Structures are given as C-alpha cells and as structure tokens.
Amino acid sequence: MGCRDRAAKKDLLRIVAVEGVCVPDRRGTLPGRGAYVHPTRVCLDLAVRRRAFSRAFRGPGTLDTTDLRRCVEQGEQASP
C-alpha cells in the first residue's frame, strides 16, 4: 500500500480498521478487511500521505494511525 513493492505475506504487516482506528494485526486473526504494508516507517508514511488506508477500508475521511505508527517504530527499534 505504501511503497507498492511486492513482498511475501509473511514479510508484511496486516492492518485492520476498528472503529476508525488502524490497528496492527500481527497474528492475522482479526476479523474484517485487511490491508498490508511493509513494517517500516517509510512505507507507512507513504501510505498515510497517499490516503491509502481510507481507500482500502472504504471509509469516509482519514483514519487514526497513531497506534500503528507506534507499533512500527517499536518493531524497527527491536530489529537488528
């Protein structure tokens, strides 16, 4: 969604919209429509700038990505 590069599903982070908030779904078990991005800040920023989440989830307006951004930043810090 963000950088539009292809990757294996296991290398991407699934995101689900829950009540107007983008929630990371690491296990892939949350119900509903999912969207996939690379778990990097660059890819997430591109998706937010392009308003890709609103289009993917077919929702009006913008969605809150605060929790998603925090999750991606923590994941980047934990990676070697």
Buried (B, 14 or more C-beta within 10 A) or exposed (E): BBBEEEEEEEEBBBBBBBEEEBBBBEEEEBEEEBBBBBBBBEBBBBBBEEEBBBEBBEEEEEBBBEEBBEBBBEBEEEEE
